Amino acid sequence: MLGFSAILLLKKFFFKINDSIFFDCFLKIFILLVYLFENFQNYFWDFWKSKKDPRSLFIKTISRAY
């Protein structure tokens, strides 16, 4: 949800340079960073709650992404 609203704000802010290659690359990198931040935030929260083996939680987080 946070990533989607941030993308909409970026599109509204950079609407005039929407056709540039730089903006497309920047937007893709930004989406990737927000997505990774949200997933690893969930990963660390699951790890803190359960105190299980971190490797199994990492695999669960990666499989949740796909």
Secondary structure, DSSP 8 states (H G I E B T S, - for coil): -HHHHHHHHHHHHTGGGTT-HHHHHHHHHHHHHHHHHHHHHHHHHHHHHH---HHHHHHHHHHHH-
